[in-house]
Amino acid sequence: MSQQAVRRFKRAAGKNTALWRGLLLSIAATFAAVVLFSVAIGLWDIPDGVIRVINQVIKVGAIFLGVQAVTPRGDEGGIRRGALLGLVYMGVGVLLYALLTQQKLTWLDCVIDVLMGVAAGGLSGMALGGMKPKRA
């Protein structure tokens, strides 16, 4: 194996590790936000429409935090990595929601949720990738 191939393999392995780290960060952020929001729902009478909007904000915020862990500032591959993280996060989320609640979701609902995750991740990656790198 050439040295160049070894370097490419190590770089790819580091990016895969970063993707898992970003996904775990997104999941942890979602869990913390949902726990706090459930406490707020218990304390105040919050309408269903507001609950749906806050749930979407929680998902988008969690994706953004995960993309921050995956995409360094000024990185050219930010859109691709962010979209991938959004895809995996929302795919896992939709699957878990369907399994835990045992509600029948329509395919359209699932596709819309996953596409929202891809869009949120891609836009987050684009924004972070377009920023100037931090100076050491």
C-alpha positions as CSV (number, residue, x, y, z in Angstrom):
1,M,0.0,0.0,0.0
2,S,1.4,3.4,-0.9
3,Q,1.8,6.2,1.5
4,Q,-0.7,8.3,-0.3
5,A,-3.3,5.5,0.0
6,V,-2.6,5.2,3.7
7,R,-3.1,8.9,4.2
8,R,-6.4,8.8,2.3
9,F,-7.6,5.9,4.4
10,K,-6.7,7.7,7.7
11,R,-8.4,10.9,6.5
12,A,-11.6,9.0,5.6
13,A,-11.5,7.1,9.0
14,G,-11.2,10.5,10.8
15,K,-14.2,11.8,8.9
16,N,-16.3,8.7,9.7
17,T,-15.4,9.1,13.4
18,A,-16.4,12.8,13.2
19,L,-19.8,11.8,11.7
20,W,-20.5,9.4,14.6
21,R,-19.4,12.0,17.1
22,G,-21.7,14.6,15.4
23,L,-24.6,12.2,15.4
24,L,-24.2,11.3,19.0
25,L,-24.0,15.0,19.9
26,S,-27.2,15.6,17.9
27,I,-29.0,12.8,19.7
28,A,-27.8,14.0,23.1
29,A,-28.9,17.6,22.4
30,T,-32.3,16.3,21.2
31,F,-32.7,14.2,24.4
32,A,-31.8,17.1,26.7
33,A,-34.1,19.6,24.8
34,V,-37.0,17.1,24.8
35,V,-36.7,16.5,28.5
36,L,-36.6,20.3,29.2
37,F,-39.5,20.9,26.8
38,S,-41.6,18.1,28.5
39,V,-41.1,19.8,31.8
40,A,-42.3,23.1,30.3
41,I,-45.4,21.3,28.8
42,G,-46.1,19.9,32.3
43,L,-45.9,23.4,33.9
44,W,-47.8,25.4,31.3
45,D,-50.7,24.7,28.9
46,I,-49.0,24.8,25.5
47,P,-51.1,24.4,22.4
48,D,-50.5,21.5,20.0
49,G,-49.5,23.8,17.2
50,V,-46.7,25.4,19.3
51,I,-45.5,21.9,20.4
52,R,-45.1,20.9,16.7
53,V,-43.1,24.0,15.9
54,I,-40.9,23.6,18.9
55,N,-40.2,20.0,18.0
56,Q,-39.1,21.0,14.6
57,V,-36.8,23.7,16.1
58,I,-35.3,21.2,18.4
59,K,-34.5,18.9,15.5
60,V,-33.0,21.6,13.4
61,G,-30.9,22.9,16.4
62,A,-29.7,19.4,17.1
63,I,-28.7,18.9,13.5
64,F,-26.8,22.2,13.6
65,L,-24.9,21.2,16.7
66,G,-24.0,17.9,15.2
67,V,-22.8,19.5,11.9
68,Q,-20.6,21.8,14.0
69,A,-18.8,18.7,15.3
70,V,-18.5,17.3,11.7
71,T,-17.6,20.3,9.7
72,P,-14.7,22.5,10.5
73,R,-14.9,26.2,9.5
74,G,-13.8,26.8,6.0
75,D,-14.1,23.2,4.9
76,E,-15.2,22.6,1.3
77,G,-17.1,19.4,2.1
78,G,-19.4,21.0,4.6
79,I,-22.6,20.8,2.6
80,R,-22.1,17.1,1.8
81,R,-21.2,16.2,5.4
82,G,-24.0,18.3,6.9
83,A,-26.6,16.7,4.5
84,L,-25.3,13.2,5.4
85,L,-25.6,13.9,9.1
86,G,-29.1,15.4,8.7
87,L,-30.1,12.3,6.6
88,V,-28.8,9.8,9.2
89,Y,-30.2,11.8,12.2
90,M,-33.7,12.2,10.7
91,G,-33.7,8.6,9.3
92,V,-32.9,7.2,12.7
93,G,-35.3,9.6,14.4
94,V,-38.3,8.7,12.1
95,L,-37.6,5.0,12.5
96,L,-37.4,5.3,16.3
97,Y,-40.5,7.4,16.5
98,A,-42.4,4.9,14.4
99,L,-41.2,2.0,16.6
100,L,-41.7,3.7,20.0
101,T,-45.1,5.2,19.3
102,Q,-46.3,2.4,17.0
103,Q,-48.2,5.0,15.1
104,K,-48.6,4.5,11.4
105,L,-46.8,7.3,9.6
106,T,-47.5,8.0,6.0
107,W,-44.6,7.8,3.6
108,L,-45.0,11.4,2.8
109,D,-44.6,12.4,6.4
110,C,-41.4,10.3,6.6
111,V,-40.0,11.7,3.4
112,I,-40.7,15.3,4.4
113,D,-39.0,14.8,7.8
114,V,-35.9,13.2,6.2
115,L,-35.7,15.9,3.5
116,M,-36.0,18.6,6.2
117,G,-33.1,17.0,8.0
118,V,-31.0,16.9,4.8
119,A,-31.8,20.5,4.0
120,A,-31.0,21.7,7.6
121,G,-27.8,19.7,7.6
122,G,-26.7,20.9,4.2
123,L,-27.5,24.5,5.0
124,S,-25.6,24.3,8.3
125,G,-22.6,22.7,6.6
126,M,-22.7,25.4,3.9
127,A,-22.8,28.1,6.5
128,L,-20.0,26.6,8.6
129,G,-17.9,25.7,5.6
130,G,-18.2,29.2,4.3
131,M,-16.8,30.8,7.5
132,K,-13.2,31.7,7.8
133,P,-11.2,29.1,9.8
134,K,-10.3,30.0,13.4
135,R,-6.7,31.0,13.8
136,A,-4.7,28.9,16.2
